[in-house]
Amino acid sequence: MANQSGPSNPGLVQHGETLKRRIQNEAFLQQVKPGDMIEFPRKFYSHWAIYVGKGKVIHLTGDAGDMALDEAGTVKLEDFWTVVGTSTPKINNFLDAEMEPLPEKYIISNAMSKLGAEGYHLIFLNCEHFVTWCR
């Protein structure tokens, strides 16, 4: 029987993912802190999420993936490994130099308060707007 990869077996290398990237992403999970904004660079854009601890993130995503081109986005709590895909994520709390972030518990509370919320606009309400609002 072949090994199955994915959220139920996060220690296994997933299809299409290099061992090097997997090791980097496991190291990333040791560095990221609850309340941090995670940027997931994709081919033509970046996806964003708030890290809430225990390998989980909250993000605004479309039903077909994280780049919703319509207004069908939903705020979801998901496993980091489900969201990371083939990305090499980075902590990017880019607004911290301009304004003091909220305490961790408020960032997470803000994110949790929007679970299940729907709506998306590429320019006015996207995943980056969501995470900056939370933080």
C-alpha positions in Angstrom: 0.0 0.0 0.0 1.4 3.4 -1.0 2.0 6.1 1.6 -0.7 8.8 1.6 0.4 12.4 2.0 -1.6 15.5 3.0 -3.0 17.0 6.1 -3.7 13.6 7.7 0.0 12.7 7.3 1.9 16.0 7.5 5.3 14.3 7.9 5.3 12.9 4.4 6.5 14.7 1.3 3.5 15.6 -0.8 3.3 15.1 -4.5 5.1 17.8 -6.5 6.9 19.1 -3.4 10.7 18.7 -3.0 12.3 17.4 0.1 14.2 20.6 0.4 11.0 22.7 0.4 9.4 20.4 2.9 12.3 20.8 5.3 12.2 24.6 4.8 8.5 24.7 5.5 8.8 22.5 8.6 11.5 25.0 9.8 9.2 27.9 9.0 6.5 26.4 11.3 9.1 26.4 14.1 9.6 30.2 13.6 6.2 31.6 12.9 4.2 32.9 15.9 0.5 33.1 16.4 -0.7 36.5 15.0 2.0 36.6 12.3 1.0 37.4 8.8 2.1 34.7 6.4 2.8 35.5 2.7 2.6 32.5 0.4 4.2 33.6 -2.9 2.5 32.0 -5.9 3.4 32.2 -9.5 1.6 35.5 -10.4 0.5 36.7 -6.9 0.9 36.2 -3.2 -1.7 34.6 -0.9 -1.9 35.7 2.7 -3.1 34.2 6.0 -2.9 34.7 9.8 -1.1 32.0 11.7 -3.2 31.0 14.7 -0.9 28.3 16.2 -0.8 24.5 16.1 -0.2 24.4 12.4 -3.4 26.3 11.5 -4.0 29.4 9.6 -7.1 31.6 8.9 -7.4 33.1 5.5 -9.8 34.6 2.9 -10.0 32.1 0.1 -12.2 31.2 -2.9 -13.9 27.8 -3.3 -11.7 27.1 -6.3 -8.5 28.2 -4.6 -6.9 31.1 -2.9 -7.1 33.5 -5.8 -10.8 34.2 -6.1 -11.7 36.1 -9.2 -15.3 36.5 -8.2 -17.0 37.5 -5.0 -17.3 34.0 -3.6 -14.4 34.3 -1.0 -14.9 32.8 2.4 -12.8 33.1 5.6 -11.6 29.7 6.6 -9.6 28.0 9.3 -7.3 25.4 7.6 -4.2 23.4 8.1 -0.9 25.2 7.1 0.0 22.2 4.8 -3.3 22.6 2.9 -2.6 26.2 2.2 1.1 26.2 1.6 0.9 24.0 -1.6 4.3 24.4 -3.4 5.0 27.8 -1.9 7.9 28.8 0.3 6.1 31.0 2.8 7.5 33.9 4.7 6.5 35.9 7.7 5.6 39.4 6.4 4.3 41.7 9.1 5.1 44.6 6.8 3.0 47.2 8.5 4.6 46.8 11.9 7.2 49.5 11.0 4.4 52.0 10.5 2.0 51.0 13.3 2.1 48.9 16.4 0.3 45.5 15.9 -2.4 44.4 18.2 -1.6 41.9 20.9 -1.6 38.3 19.7 -4.9 37.4 21.4 -6.7 40.3 19.6 -5.3 39.4 16.2 -6.5 35.8 16.6 -9.8 37.0 17.9 -10.3 39.3 14.9 -9.5 36.4 12.5 -11.7 34.0 14.4 -14.6 36.5 14.4 -14.7 36.4 10.6 -14.8 32.6 10.2 -17.4 31.8 7.6 -17.7 35.4 6.4 -18.2 35.7 2.7 -17.2 38.3 0.2 -14.2 39.1 -2.0 -13.0 41.8 -4.3 -9.6 41.6 -6.0 -9.0 45.4 -5.4 -11.0 46.2 -2.3 -11.4 43.1 -0.2 -8.8 40.4 -0.7 -6.7 38.1 1.4 -4.0 40.7 2.1 -6.6 43.2 3.2 -8.1 40.6 5.6 -4.8 39.8 7.3 -3.8 43.4 7.7 -7.2 44.2 9.2 -6.7 41.3 11.7 -3.3 42.5 12.8 
